[in-house]
């Protein structure tokens, strides 16, 4: 868990540093950072998707995942409810920024594969690399949206902790180191891209409504394993 602790600590440190930088920024510079975060979400979203899709054994699974997950999330109204909770404490801008930050921090390949490798081999290289990236990213997010971005740290800790625990329980499973990881990364790439489009004010895709899509590949492989 050391790698995950370091990763969460870097987000906290970056958020604190970024919140101090924010005080000296003019409005036009905040707008520049706002759009920079949108572009920073679009680029890795596309990269994650295109990098993992060729490795998929079920190329249409991500489409089914987004469709089923989107319907479920819309029925639960996840996007509106989550944004309303965050907006009460920090405004609509923070809500959009925090959602994008959490997706960038949690859904990337490093943040999924890293805890599993850490649990199975003790190698924290992926997590330390991710921590460095998140340190810089959280500083820019906090410079744009404020200290509220620090909330992403405990969310990341719980997220990576789940994968670390899964790695410990299934240390010899090819599933956790192969097919499922590709499918999760493909869906995650689409979600990160969707978040970037919202930040760029191109289209509000209500990204959080699609979050249940990440569960569909898990259920798919669980059911497939029974036969």
Backbone as CSV, one residue per row, in Angstrom:
resi,resn,N_x,N_y,N_z,CA_x,CA_y,CA_z,C_x,C_y,C_z
1,UNK,0.819,-1.229,0.000,0.000,0.000,0.000,0.849,1.274,0.000
2,UNK,2.177,1.113,0.118,3.038,2.291,0.202,2.888,3.177,-1.025
3,UNK,2.842,2.557,-2.208,2.712,3.332,-3.439,1.424,4.133,-3.477
4,UNK,0.336,3.543,-3.011,-0.957,4.226,-2.981,-0.943,5.377,-1.979
5,UNK,-0.314,5.161,-0.835,-0.199,6.229,0.172,0.577,7.414,-0.403
6,UNK,1.686,7.120,-1.077,2.494,8.184,-1.693,1.685,8.913,-2.750
7,UNK,0.931,8.170,-3.555,0.113,8.766,-4.613,-0.925,9.726,-4.029
8,UNK,-1.631,9.296,-2.984,-2.638,10.146,-2.346,-1.988,11.370,-1.709
9,UNK,-0.825,11.178,-1.096,-0.115,12.291,-0.456,0.316,13.334,-1.483
10,UNK,0.707,12.885,-2.665,1.114,13.817,-3.722,-0.064,14.669,-4.192
11,UNK,-1.250,14.066,-4.251,-2.437,14.831,-4.641,-2.749,15.888,-3.585
12,UNK,-2.643,15.504,-2.318,-2.865,16.472,-1.239,-1.865,17.621,-1.316
13,UNK,-0.581,17.269,-1.495,0.460,18.292,-1.562,0.252,19.206,-2.767
14,UNK,-0.075,18.609,-3.909,-0.303,19.405,-5.110,-1.499,20.320,-4.970
15,UNK,-2.542,19.831,-4.295,-3.748,20.646,-4.097,-3.473,21.850,-3.211
16,UNK,-2.704,21.630,-2.167,-2.353,22.725,-1.259,-1.502,23.765,-1.990
17,UNK,-0.485,23.295,-2.715,0.391,24.214,-3.446,-0.390,24.983,-4.511
18,UNK,-1.241,24.282,-5.225,-2.022,24.920,-6.282,-2.997,25.957,-5.754
19,UNK,-3.564,25.689,-4.571,-4.520,26.644,-3.995,-3.847,27.962,-3.624
20,UNK,-2.549,27.909,-3.244,-1.808,29.144,-2.955,-1.493,29.897,-4.247
21,UNK,-1.162,29.157,-5.294,-0.869,29.783,-6.584,-2.103,30.490,-7.138
22,UNK,-3.268,29.939,-6.834,-4.526,30.464,-7.364,-4.768,31.918,-6.943
23,UNK,-4.298,32.251,-5.758,-4.559,33.589,-5.232,-3.895,34.688,-6.055
24,UNK,-2.802,34.338,-6.743,-2.092,35.347,-7.516,-2.438,35.339,-8.993
25,UNK,-3.417,34.520,-9.384,-3.769,34.411,-10.799,-4.913,35.348,-11.162
26,UNK,-4.773,36.028,-12.284,-5.870,36.839,-12.790,-6.910,35.956,-13.454
27,UNK,-8.072,36.536,-13.739,-9.175,35.766,-14.303,-8.826,35.157,-15.651
28,UNK,-8.105,35.910,-16.492,-7.784,35.384,-17.819,-6.846,34.186,-17.729
29,UNK,-5.984,34.176,-16.710,-5.077,33.046,-16.541,-5.812,31.825,-15.999
30,UNK,-6.826,32.067,-15.188,-7.650,30.956,-14.703,-8.388,30.292,-15.862
31,UNK,-8.851,31.118,-16.811,-9.518,30.566,-17.993,-8.549,29.716,-18.807
32,UNK,-7.301,30.181,-18.915,-6.283,29.422,-19.645,-6.076,28.059,-18.995
33,UNK,-5.981,28.048,-17.659,-5.794,26.786,-16.947,-7.020,25.889,-17.075
34,UNK,-8.194,26.504,-17.072,-9.444,25.744,-17.214,-9.436,24.958,-18.515
35,UNK,-9.088,25.646,-19.606,-9.061,24.964,-20.901,-7.868,24.013,-21.010
36,UNK,-6.793,24.355,-20.315,-5.639,23.452,-20.308,-6.021,22.112,-19.691
37,UNK,-6.830,22.145,-18.636,-7.273,20.909,-18.008,-8.219,20.117,-18.927
38,UNK,-8.991,20.851,-19.718,-9.839,20.169,-20.687,-9.003,19.422,-21.710
39,UNK,-7.988,20.102,-22.247,-7.098,19.467,-23.224,-6.318,18.324,-22.580
40,UNK,-5.931,18.511,-21.305,-5.185,17.474,-20.597,-6.042,16.247,-20.327
41,UNK,-7.348,16.402,-20.373,-8.247,15.263,-20.203,-8.515,14.572,-21.545
42,UNK,-8.663,15.385,-22.591,-8.959,14.821,-23.916,-7.798,13.961,-24.414
43,UNK,-6.573,14.462,-24.280,-5.409,13.758,-24.818,-5.215,12.360,-24.212
44,UNK,-5.129,12.232,-22.879,-4.968,10.877,-22.321,-6.190,10.004,-22.510
45,UNK,-7.365,10.623,-22.612,-8.575,9.837,-22.864,-8.489,9.127,-24.195
46,UNK,-8.118,9.881,-25.235,-7.957,9.290,-26.564,-6.821,8.276,-26.565
47,UNK,-5.714,8.632,-25.906,-4.559,7.736,-25.858,-4.875,6.412,-25.172
48,UNK,-5.558,6.479,-24.036,-5.905,5.267,-23.298,-6.821,4.373,-24.117
49,UNK,-7.786,4.986,-24.788,-8.724,4.228,-25.612,-8.017,3.536,-26.781
50,UNK,-7.271,4.307,-27.555,-6.636,3.748,-28.756,-5.532,2.755,-28.419
51,UNK,-4.879,2.930,-27.287,-3.800,2.028,-26.895,-4.320,0.660,-26.469
52,UNK,-5.485,0.637,-25.831,-5.996,-0.613,-25.285,-6.989,-1.339,-26.188
53,UNK,-7.644,-0.611,-27.088,-8.648,-1.251,-27.943,-8.077,-2.401,-28.778
54,UNK,-6.879,-2.275,-29.375,-6.342,-3.402,-30.147,-6.096,-4.657,-29.316
55,UNK,-5.971,-4.497,-28.000,-5.712,-5.650,-27.123,-7.007,-6.329,-26.659
56,UNK,-8.143,-5.716,-26.970,-9.421,-6.235,-26.490,-9.813,-7.535,-27.191
57,UNK,-10.299,-8.492,-26.400,-10.831,-9.736,-26.956,-12.287,-9.566,-27.365
58,UNK,-12.923,-8.525,-26.855,-14.344,-8.275,-27.128,-14.512,-6.800,-27.491
59,UNK,-14.200,-6.421,-28.735,-14.157,-5.010,-29.134,-15.472,-4.249,-28.985
60,UNK,-16.592,-4.978,-28.889,-17.877,-4.264,-28.736,-18.315,-4.172,-27.274
61,UNK,-17.522,-4.756,-26.379,-17.922,-4.760,-24.971,-17.997,-3.347,-24.408
62,UNK,-17.096,-2.476,-24.836,-17.123,-1.113,-24.300,-18.390,-0.375,-24.732
63,UNK,-18.916,-0.712,-25.922,-20.152,-0.081,-26.381,-21.319,-0.528,-25.507
64,UNK,-21.389,-1.834,-25.250,-22.439,-2.365,-24.376,-22.297,-1.801,-22.968
65,UNK,-21.060,-1.678,-22.506,-20.801,-1.159,-21.157,-21.297,0.275,-21.025
66,UNK,-20.982,1.112,-22.018,-21.405,2.506,-21.970,-22.924,2.632,-22.066
67,UNK,-23.535,1.781,-22.910,-24.987,1.844,-23.069,-25.702,1.420,-21.788
68,UNK,-25.316,0.261,-21.264,-25.961,-0.261,-20.045,-25.631,0.621,-18.846
69,UNK,-24.343,0.975,-18.715,-23.928,1.819,-17.590,-24.558,3.191,-17.647
70,UNK,-24.688,3.756,-18.871,-25.303,5.070,-19.028,-26.766,5.084,-18.633
71,UNK,-27.479,4.027,-19.017,-28.894,3.923,-18.653,-29.032,3.807,-17.132
72,UNK,-28.187,2.965,-16.518,-28.250,2.783,-15.067,-27.906,4.082,-14.335
73,UNK,-26.855,4.762,-14.793,-26.442,6.008,-14.146,-27.453,7.116,-14.301
74,UNK,-28.109,7.154,-15.469,-29.148,8.162,-15.699,-30.361,7.898,-14.814
75,UNK,-30.700,6.623,-14.665,-31.824,6.268,-13.794,-31.552,6.692,-12.353
76,UNK,-30.279,6.575,-11.938,-29.895,6.978,-10.585,-29.590,8.472,-10.493
77,UNK,-29.495,9.129,-11.660,-29.190,10.560,-11.748,-27.881,10.889,-11.018
78,UNK,-26.854,10.083,-11.261,-25.586,10.237,-10.554,-24.932,11.589,-10.812
79,UNK,-24.946,12.033,-12.066,-24.259,13.269,-12.413,-24.854,14.475,-11.684
80,UNK,-26.156,14.639,-11.779,-26.809,15.805,-11.161,-26.695,15.768,-9.641
81,UNK,-26.892,14.608,-9.040,-26.833,14.510,-7.579,-25.435,14.804,-7.048
82,UNK,-24.423,14.245,-7.717,-23.049,14.466,-7.271,-22.655,15.932,-7.420
83,UNK,-22.978,16.518,-8.576,-22.636,17.925,-8.805,-23.353,18.840,-7.811
84,UNK,-24.589,18.488,-7.457,-25.348,19.315,-6.512,-24.687,19.309,-5.138
85,UNK,-24.209,18.136,-4.719,-23.546,18.015,-3.408,-22.271,18.845,-3.384
86,UNK,-21.450,18.706,-4.450,-20.178,19.430,-4.498,-20.415,20.926,-4.651
87,UNK,-21.387,21.298,-5.493,-21.649,22.712,-5.763,-22.073,23.470,-4.511
88,UNK,-22.749,22.796,-3.594,-23.179,23.435,-2.352,-21.984,23.907,-1.542
89,UNK,-20.860,23.215,-1.708,-19.680,23.529,-0.911,-18.634,24.346,-1.671
90,UNK,-18.683,24.283,-2.992,-17.637,25.005,-3.703,-18.025,25.596,-5.037
91,UNK,-19.254,25.452,-5.441,-19.672,26.023,-6.713,-19.645,25.010,-7.840
92,UNK,-20.296,25.380,-8.934,-20.408,24.468,-10.081,-19.052,24.196,-10.723
93,UNK,-18.185,25.216,-10.726,-16.855,25.032,-11.313,-16.075,23.955,-10.599
94,UNK,-16.092,23.987,-9.256,-15.396,22.966,-8.486,-15.983,21.588,-8.765
95,UNK,-17.291,21.507,-8.900,-17.934,20.215,-9.165,-17.396,19.600,-10.449
96,UNK,-17.364,20.385,-11.522,-16.851,19.882,-12.795,-15.366,19.544,-12.708
97,UNK,-14.598,20.417,-12.022,-13.166,20.186,-11.886,-12.850,18.952,-11.073
98,UNK,-13.562,18.763,-9.969,-13.302,17.621,-9.102,-13.664,16.309,-9.795
99,UNK,-14.763,16.307,-10.531,-15.153,15.107,-11.271,-14.080,14.754,-12.298
100,UNK,-13.611,15.754,-13.027,-12.572,15.517,-14.032,-11.277,15.048,-13.375
101,UNK,-10.927,15.668,-12.251,-9.702,15.290,-11.550,-9.771,13.836,-11.074
102,UNK,-10.891,13.459,-10.490,-11.051,12.089,-9.989,-10.950,11.075,-11.118
103,UNK,-11.551,11.406,-12.264,-11.472,10.495,-13.402,-10.037,10.368,-13.897
104,UNK,-9.337,11.495,-14.004,-7.947,11.455,-14.452,-7.061,10.677,-13.473
105,UNK,-7.264,10.913,-12.178,-6.443,10.270,-11.169,-6.743,8.777,-11.052
106,UNK,-8.026,8.413,-11.166,-8.442,7.050,-10.814,-8.599,6.088,-11.988
107,UNK,-8.977,6.608,-13.151,-9.343,5.707,-14.233,-8.179,5.399,-15.170
108,UNK,-7.061,6.089,-15.016,-5.916,5.820,-15.869,-5.331,4.431,-15.645
109,UNK,-4.594,3.951,-16.652,-4.007,2.614,-16.591,-3.089,2.450,-15.381
110,UNK,-2.243,3.468,-15.108,-1.332,3.387,-13.974,-2.081,3.161,-12.666
111,UNK,-3.234,3.823,-12.534,-3.978,3.789,-11.279,-4.753,2.485,-11.095
112,UNK,-4.930,1.741,-12.181,-5.610,0.442,-12.087,-4.599,-0.689,-12.016
113,UNK,-3.637,-0.672,-12.940,-2.645,-1.744,-12.999,-1.615,-1.606,-11.877
114,UNK,-1.267,-0.348,-11.536,-0.237,-0.122,-10.522,-0.491,-0.810,-9.193
115,UNK,-1.691,-0.651,-8.590,-1.951,-1.316,-7.307,-1.908,-2.841,-7.402
116,UNK,-2.314,-3.387,-8.537,-2.296,-4.846,-8.707,-0.859,-5.350,-8.767
117,UNK,-0.011,-4.649,-9.529,1.404,-5.034,-9.604,2.065,-4.882,-8.235
118,UNK,1.701,-3.811,-7.541,2.242,-3.593,-6.193,1.874,-4.733,-5.256
119,UNK,0.617,-5.183,-5.334,0.146,-6.250,-4.452,0.743,-7.601,-4.805
120,UNK,0.946,-7.837,-6.103,1.397,-9.168,-6.534,2.915,-9.319,-6.569
121,UNK,3.638,-8.224,-6.824,5.094,-8.325,-6.952,5.856,-7.426,-5.978
122,UNK,5.147,-6.473,-5.364,5.818,-5.531,-4.460,6.484,-4.380,-5.184
123,UNK,6.316,-4.300,-6.497,6.927,-3.241,-7.301,5.984,-2.028,-7.356
124,UNK,6.449,-0.893,-6.842,5.626,0.317,-6.795,5.981,1.331,-7.891
125,UNK,6.735,0.902,-8.891,7.211,1.832,-9.919,6.064,2.560,-10.607
126,UNK,5.028,1.801,-11.011,3.880,2.406,-11.682,3.218,3.459,-10.797
127,UNK,3.086,3.141,-9.519,2.398,4.059,-8.601,3.229,5.307,-8.322
128,UNK,4.537,5.152,-8.244,5.395,6.320,-8.029,5.379,7.232,-9.261
129,UNK,5.349,6.617,-10.436,5.243,7.400,-11.670,3.916,8.146,-11.704
130,UNK,2.854,7.428,-11.345,1.527,8.031,-11.310,1.462,9.158,-10.287
131,UNK,2.125,8.967,-9.143,2.138,9.977,-8.094,2.785,11.274,-8.585
132,UNK,3.861,11.140,-9.344,4.542,12.320,-9.880,3.635,13.087,-10.841
133,UNK,2.967,12.342,-11.717,2.039,12.972,-12.660,0.882,13.640,-11.926
134,UNK,0.343,12.956,-10.921,-0.793,13.491,-10.174,-0.414,14.711,-9.345
135,UNK,0.840,14.767,-8.898,1.313,15.934,-8.135,1.188,17.195,-8.988
136,UNK,1.679,17.103,-10.219,1.632,18.256,-11.122,0.191,18.575,-11.524
137,UNK,-0.562,17.522,-11.872,-1.940,17.721,-12.324,-2.806,18.330,-11.231
138,UNK,-2.647,17.857,-9.991,-3.451,18.388,-8.888,-3.109,19.846,-8.599
139,UNK,-1.850,20.222,-8.807,-1.463,21.624,-8.621,-2.204,22.516,-9.615
140,UNK,-2.264,22.076,-10.868,-2.930,22.882,-11.890,-4.436,22.926,-11.645
141,UNK,-5.014,21.779,-11.280,-6.444,21.741,-10.980,-6.779,22.651,-9.804
142,UNK,-5.967,22.582,-8.737,-6.230,23.404,-7.549,-6.011,24.883,-7.844
143,UNK,-5.044,25.190,-8.735,-4.832,26.582,-9.122,-6.040,27.123,-9.875
144,UNK,-6.793,26.200,-10.491,-7.979,26.606,-11.245,-9.232,26.598,-10.386
145,UNK,-9.399,25.556,-9.558,-10.667,25.350,-8.837,-10.571,25.514,-7.318
146,UNK,-9.349,25.533,-6.773,-9.209,25.713,-5.339,-8.871,24.437,-4.586
147,UNK,-8.769,24.558,-3.282,-8.322,23.481,-2.402,-9.275,22.289,-2.396
148,UNK,-10.502,22.483,-2.859,-11.472,21.386,-2.879,-11.017,20.192,-3.686
149,UNK,-10.060,20.380,-4.584,-9.524,19.274,-5.392,-8.874,18.222,-4.494
150,UNK,-8.480,18.621,-3.270,-7.844,17.675,-2.334,-8.763,16.510,-1.991
151,UNK,-10.064,16.675,-2.164,-11.015,15.591,-1.898,-10.716,14.381,-2.780
152,UNK,-10.048,14.611,-3.909,-9.712,13.508,-4.811,-8.727,12.535,-4.172
153,UNK,-7.958,12.994,-3.180,-6.931,12.145,-2.557,-7.538,10.925,-1.850
154,UNK,-8.505,11.104,-0.918,-9.094,9.917,-0.287,-9.879,9.048,-1.268
155,UNK,-10.457,9.685,-2.307,-11.161,8.898,-3.316,-10.185,7.990,-4.044
156,UNK,-9.031,8.545,-4.431,-8.008,7.733,-5.091,-7.494,6.635,-4.173
157,UNK,-7.310,6.962,-2.894,-6.811,5.963,-1.954,-7.760,4.758,-1.871
158,UNK,-9.047,5.028,-1.785,-10.036,3.944,-1.717,-10.084,3.161,-3.026
159,UNK,-10.016,3.880,-4.153,-10.062,3.242,-5.473,-8.877,2.300,-5.664
160,UNK,-7.669,2.832,-5.445,-6.481,1.999,-5.610,-6.429,0.896,-4.553
161,UNK,-6.952,1.190,-3.377,-6.976,0.182,-2.327,-7.796,-1.034,-2.709
162,UNK,-8.902,-0.814,-3.435,-9.731,-1.918,-3.900,-8.958,-2.814,-4.860
163,UNK,-8.211,-2.205,-5.784,-7.437,-2.995,-6.742,-6.251,-3.682,-6.064
164,UNK,-5.671,-3.008,-5.070,-4.575,-3.630,-4.320,-5.084,-4.872,-3.581
165,UNK,-6.247,-4.744,-2.960,-6.843,-5.874,-2.257,-7.202,-6.993,-3.231
166,UNK,-7.753,-6.616,-4.397,-8.082,-7.618,-5.407,-6.835,-8.355,-5.865
167,UNK,-5.732,-7.613,-6.000,-4.471,-8.237,-6.388,-3.968,-9.215,-5.341
168,UNK,-4.141,-8.878,-4.074,-3.726,-9.775,-2.995,-4.566,-11.046,-2.958
169,UNK,-5.865,-10.900,-3.224,-6.774,-12.044,-3.178,-6.641,-12.939,-4.410
170,UNK,-6.174,-12.374,-5.501,-6.070,-13.161,-6.742,-4.704,-12.929,-7.375
171,UNK,-3.678,-13.211,-6.610,-2.309,-12.911,-7.029,-1.907,-13.625,-8.306
172,UNK,-2.462,-14.792,-8.545,-2.064,-15.578,-9.719,-3.077,-15.525,-10.850
173,UNK,-4.017,-14.595,-10.769,-5.070,-14.527,-11.784,-4.593,-13.781,-13.025
174,UNK,-4.668,-14.438,-14.185,-4.325,-13.769,-15.443,-5.353,-12.695,-15.780
175,UNK,-6.577,-12.872,-15.251,-7.661,-11.941,-15.562,-7.323,-10.533,-15.095
176,UNK,-6.808,-10.420,-13.870,-6.517,-9.110,-13.310,-5.309,-8.448,-13.956
177,UNK,-4.519,-9.224,-14.682,-3.343,-8.645,-15.314,-3.468,-8.622,-16.829
178,UNK,-4.628,-8.990,-17.363,-4.786,-9.063,-18.801,-6.085,-8.488,-19.299
179,UNK,-6.982,-9.365,-19.727,-8.187,-8.975,-20.462,-9.036,-7.935,-19.739
180,UNK,-9.337,-8.151,-18.469,-10.206,-7.228,-17.739,-9.589,-5.838,-17.666
181,UNK,-8.279,-5.771,-17.478,-7.610,-4.477,-17.391,-7.732,-3.702,-18.701
182,UNK,-7.635,-4.429,-19.811,-7.789,-3.760,-21.105,-9.194,-3.184,-21.256
183,UNK,-10.198,-3.983,-20.890,-11.586,-3.546,-21.053,-11.900,-2.354,-20.150
184,UNK,-11.409,-2.393,-18.912,-11.618,-1.276,-17.992,-10.939,-0.007,-18.502
185,UNK,-9.747,-0.179,-19.063,-9.011,0.978,-19.567,-9.693,1.591,-20.783
186,UNK,-10.286,0.759,-21.628,-10.996,1.264,-22.810,-12.185,2.122,-22.375
187,UNK,-13.002,1.578,-21.472,-14.155,2.330,-20.965,-13.682,3.581,-20.233
188,UNK,-12.631,3.443,-19.438,-12.094,4.582,-18.700,-11.591,5.677,-19.620
189,UNK,-10.966,5.299,-20.730,-10.497,6.284,-21.694,-11.634,7.117,-22.257
190,UNK,-12.764,6.464,-22.543,-13.934,7.181,-23.054,-14.459,8.150,-22.001
191,UNK,-14.472,7.728,-20.743,-14.974,8.593,-19.668,-14.077,9.814,-19.470
192,UNK,-12.763,9.613,-19.558,-11.836,10.739,-19.424,-12.027,11.714,-20.581
193,UNK,-12.181,11.178,-21.787,-12.440,12.023,-22.954,-13.731,12.814,-22.786
194,UNK,-14.769,12.148,-22.297,-16.049,12.807,-22.065,-15.903,13.956,-21.067
195,UNK,-15.121,13.720,-20.034,-14.883,14.756,-19.029,-14.163,15.947,-19.642
196,UNK,-13.207,15.665,-20.522,-12.470,16.738,-21.183,-13.365,17.599,-22.058
197,UNK,-14.303,16.969,-22.756,-15.240,17.714,-23.599,-16.097,18.658,-22.758
198,UNK,-16.441,18.229,-21.551,-17.221,19.088,-20.650,-16.402,20.291,-20.203
199,UNK,-15.127,20.044,-19.858,-14.275,21.143,-19.411,-14.020,22.152,-20.532
200,UNK,-13.937,21.662,-21.749,-13.729,22.551,-22.892,-15.016,23.246,-23.327
201,UNK,-16.108,22.892,-22.632,-17.430,23.480,-22.913,-17.908,23.180,-24.335
202,UNK,-17.461,22.023,-24.831,-17.915,21.573,-26.141,-19.244,20.840,-26.001
203,UNK,-19.311,19.947,-25.012,-20.533,19.179,-24.774,-20.511,18.629,-23.369
204,UNK,-21.555,18.887,-22.593,-21.689,18.304,-21.260,-22.322,16.926,-21.416
205,UNK,-21.492,15.912,-21.375,-21.961,14.536,-21.584,-22.497,13.896,-20.310
206,UNK,-22.527,14.650,-19.210,-22.965,14.108,-17.916,-22.198,12.818,-17.624
207,UNK,-20.890,12.983,-17.555,-19.969,11.849,-17.482,-20.264,10.895,-16.330
208,UNK,-20.627,11.426,-15.176,-20.848,10.566,-14.016,-21.989,9.571,-14.230
209,UNK,-22.917,9.904,-15.110,-24.004,8.955,-15.390,-23.488,7.690,-16.066
210,UNK,-22.296,7.776,-16.632,-21.714,6.621,-17.315,-20.748,5.834,-16.428
211,UNK,-20.568,6.298,-15.190,-19.622,5.631,-14.293,-19.945,4.152,-14.070
212,UNK,-21.229,3.743,-13.964,-21.517,2.303,-13.808,-21.009,1.442,-14.961
213,UNK,-20.650,2.070,-16.077,-20.113,1.320,-17.217,-18.844,0.566,-16.840
214,UNK,-18.119,1.063,-15.830,-16.899,0.378,-15.391,-17.199,-0.971,-14.737
215,UNK,-18.431,-1.147,-14.270,-18.794,-2.407,-13.620,-19.156,-3.500,-14.628
216,UNK,-19.576,-3.102,-15.824,-20.054,-4.074,-16.805,-18.967,-5.070,-17.231
217,UNK,-17.737,-4.634,-17.547,-16.700,-5.616,-17.880,-16.432,-6.602,-16.746
218,UNK,-16.520,-6.108,-15.503,-16.302,-7.002,-14.353,-17.361,-8.094,-14.328
219,UNK,-18.623,-7.708,-14.470,-19.710,-8.690,-14.489,-19.571,-9.636,-15.680
220,UNK,-19.175,-9.099,-16.818,-18.996,-9.905,-18.032,-18.012,-11.038,-17.789
221,UNK,-16.852,-10.696,-17.216,-15.827,-11.715,-17.002,-16.186,-12.671,-15.868
222,UNK,-16.928,-12.172,-14.880,-17.394,-13.078,-13.817,-18.349,-14.129,-14.381
223,UNK,-19.292,-13.677,-15.202,-20.250,-14.605,-15.821,-19.533,-15.531,-16.793
224,UNK,-18.619,-14.991,-17.570,-17.871,-15.797,-18.539,-17.061,-16.887,-17.847
225,UNK,-16.562,-16.550,-16.643,-15.771,-17.534,-15.903,-16.570,-18.696,-15.376
226,UNK,-17.910,-18.556,-15.340,-18.756,-19.641,-14.841,-18.992,-20.711,-15.892
227,UNK,-18.661,-20.409,-17.139,-18.955,-21.332,-18.242,-17.676,-21.811,-18.917
